[in-house]
Amino acid sequence: MFLRQLHYLVALAEHRHFAQAAESCWVSQPSLSVALQQMERELGITIIRRERRFQGFTPEGERVLDWARKTLSSLDGLKQEAALAQAVAGGNLVIGAVPSAMRAVSTLIKEYRRVIPRLNLKVFSLSTRDILNRLKNQDLHLGIAYSDVSAGEIYESLSLYAERFFLLSNNEVVPPAGEAFSWRHVGELPLCLFNHEMQNRRVIEEAFREAGVTPQVIIETNALSVLYEMVSSGQACSIAPISAIPEYLIANGIVAHPIESPVLPEMSLLRLRKDNQPALLDAVWGMTTQFDLQGKIEQPIYRAGR
């Protein structure tokens, strides 16, 4: 039995006419009829009810037709997988992300390289404005930023995870607590926060405004390393989304206290909208839709904090 016989059978089911089915397969009607008769002899059953013209399929023929469709569909899937593997066996990917999303970026990269081992990446820590500009100028393939950015019609977005904010402190400054802190309580502590260029800071400021609190910000920075050093030394506390908290901090005397939040801001994956996306970009975009990033970034921190 040949694959072309399966194609002929499916074409006949679609057109319900021998001549039209043959034309759609670019063969003569006698060639199509002979191929289908040969298929019946090979299987030892009658597939097609025919007199002078096509009358339909026998019950056995209907089952064979169903298998033919499934087989051809599986073959198409196999061809697509082979083409995808050939197209994205390797390649270069440039990602820009807001600083608070770097642990999420690391988690995504691990998944991308698991599927595409020869993938090479460049990762930049950028403000939301820079991410959007570089995507527009095609200096980035992907961006990760807060979902409330104005993506409009220029960018495609894919929701990644909801941010949960934590108060970070040296355990000598703020001992571990059994329940979440309120924004009002957090606002009374000396804080080291990102500067106002960062979308993360604007999200935090909005949370304080909704709580009617003016926070005590004693240090501003654009570097995570400075923020973590201030917390580790006990000079200040800080506020960080769970996706920005390295596991090693929790293992080295830093306490992560959950903060009550009625609304959790979301992070999104962004790319420039195009009619024809590169195969590599489509592949990683598709991978991301199937990946539980929320669980991956939350589980280690909650486990380490116990």
N, C-alpha and C positions, 0 to 999 in steps of 0.2 A: 504494500500500500504506500502511496506517495502523498506528500502534503498537498500537492496540487489537486488531488481528488477531494480532499477536505474543503479546499477553497471552492471547488466546483459545486459541492453539495450545499455549502452555505450560500453561495451566489444563487443557486436554484431556489432555495428557501426564500431568499429576499425578493427575487423577481417573479417567481411562480410561472416561469416561461423559459423553455429550453434555449430558444434563440437569443433572448435578452440576457440570460445568464451567461451564455457563451460569449456574447459581445462584451459583457462587463469584464470577462476574464481574458479577453484578447485571444480567443481560440475559436475554431469553427464549431458549429453545432454538432456535427458528427463526432468530432474529437471529444467534446464534453460528454456526449451520450455514451461513447465507447468506454471512457474512463470511469464513469459511474457504474456501468454494467460490470466492468472488471472488478470494481470495489464490491459489488453485490456478490459476485462469484467467490471472491477471496473471503468474505465474511460468512457466506453460506446462507444469506437471508435476502428477502426482497425489501429494498429500502423505499423505492419510489413506486407509486401507483400510476400507471401510465396506460393509455390506449393509443390514440393518435396524437394526443397532447398530454401535458402534465396534469395529473389529477390530484396530486397531493402525496403525502408520505404515509407509509404503513405505520402501525404502532411501534414496530421494531425500528423503522426508519426514523421516527421522531426521537427515539433514544440515541440512535447513532448521530443524528443531527445535533443533539444536545452535547454529546461528547466532542463532536467536530468543532463546535463553537468554543468549548472550554479549551480544547487543545490549541486552537489557533490563538486564543486570547493568551494562553500561557506562553506560546511561542513569541508573541508580540512583547510580552513582559520580559522574556529572556533576552530578546534583541535590544530592548531599551536598557536593561541592566548592563549588557555587554558594551553598548555604546556609551553609557554613563561611566562605566569603569575605565574605558579607554580615554574618555574625554577628561576625567578628573582623577586619573591615576596619580597625579601630582599637580602642583601649581602654586601660585602665590596669592595670598590673601592679606589685605591691609584692613585692620580694624581700629576704629577710634572709639573710646569709651570715656564717660565721665569717671573721675577718680574713684567715686564710691562703688563703681561696678566692677572693679578690677578682679575681685575674687570670682565673680560670675563669669568674667571673660576667661579666666584660667580654667574654669570648669567646662565652658563651652569648647575651648581649644582642645582639651583632653579628649572630648567626644569626637570632635572633627578629625583629629589625627588618629584616633582609633579606627575610624572608617577609611580615612585617606592618609595612610602612613607617610607618604612623600609630600605632604602639604607643608609649605613654608609660610610663615606668618610674620607680619610686622604689627605691633600693637602700640598705639599712642594714647596717652592720658590727656584728654582735651576737655575744654568747656563745651557746653551744648552748642553754642554759637559756632565754634570752630568745627565741630562735627558736621553740622548742617552745611557750612560753607565748603568743607572739603569733600563731602559727598556730592554736592552740586558741581564742584570742579573736577569730580572723578579722581580725586587724590586718595579717597577711601573707598573700599568696597562695601563695608558695613559699619554702622555706628550703633552704639548703645547709649540711650539717654532716657530721661523721664518721658512718660507717655503724653504729658500735657504740652509738649512742644508743638508748635504750629507746623505740622508736616504738610498739610494742604495736598495739592495734587502732584507736587514734585517728588514726594517720597512715599515709599511703601513702608508700612509699619507692622510689626508682629509683637504682640504682648508676650513678655518673657516671665515676669513674676511681680508680685506685690511686695513693696518695701516694708519691712518692719523695723522701726527705729529702736535703738538700745542706748541707754546711758552707760558710758564706759567710765570706770573709775578704778583707782588703786583701792584694794580692799581695806586699806587702813583709813582711807578718806571716807568712803561710803561702804559700809559692810554689806554683805549679801542680804537681800530681802526676799521674803517669800512671795511677794506679790508685785505687780507692775507699778511703776512710778507714774505719777501724773505729770503733765507738762508744767503745772504750777510748781510742783516740788522741784523739778529739774531746773526751772528758771531761777531758783534761789541759790544754786550752786555756781562756783566759779567755773567758767566754760572756756574751752579752746575749740573754735569752730573754723570751718572753711570760710574764706572771704566771700564777698558778695558776687564775685564773678562766677561762682559755682551754683548751678541749679539746685544742688543739694542744700545750700545755705538758704535759698529762697523758700524751699519747701519747709525747712525747719522754722524759719521766721513766720511763715503763714500759720504753722501749728501753734506757735507762741501767741500770735495775734488772736487766734480763735479762743485761746485759753485766757486772754486778757492779761498776759504776763510780759514784762520787759526783762529779758534774760541778762545775766551778768556775764557778758563776754569780755574776758580779759586778754585773750590772745586770738588773733586771726592768722590763718595761713592758707596756702594753696598746696601744701605738701602733707600727705598722709603720714610720712615719717616723723614730721614735727608734731603733728597731732598726737600720735601714739607715744612719743617721747614725753610730752607734757603730762599725759595720763599716767604713764608708767612711773614717772618720778614723783607723782602725787601733787604736782603744781596746779593741775586743773583737771576737771572732768571733761568729757566730750560726748557728743551725740553722733552715732554712726548707724547707717543702715546695716542690716545683718550681712548683706552681700559684700560689705567692705571690711568686715572683721576677720583678720587672719586667725586661724585656730591656735597658732603658737602664742598669741597674746593671752588667750583664756588660760592656757597652760602655764603662764608665767606671771600669775598674780593679778591680772586684770579681770575685773568682774564686769559682766555684761548684764545690766538690769533692763528688762523689757519696759517700754514706755507705752502707756495707754494711748491708743489712736483710733478714733471712730472711723477715720477714712485712711486707707493705706494707698499711698501713691504707687503707680505702676511704672515699671521699666519696660522699654520696648527696643526691639531690634529694628534698625532702619536701613533702607537702601534706596538708591536713586531709582525712580520709576522708569522702566524701559519696556518696549514691546518685546525685545529679545534679550533676555538676560544670559550672561555667560554660563556655560554648563556647570562650572565649579560653584558659582554663586547660587545657582538654583539648587545644587546638591546640598550645600550647607544650610540654605534656607529651609529646605525640606527636612533635613535632619533636626533642625531646631524646633520645628513644629511638633516633633514626636518625643522631645526630650523634657523630662520633668526637672526643670532647672530650679523651681521653687523648693522642691524636696532636697535636691542636692546641696543647695547653699544653706538651708536651714538646719538640716540634721546634725552636721558636725558641731555647730555652735551650741545647740540645745543639749547635745550629748556631753560636750566638754564642760558646759556650765553646771551640770548636775553634781 
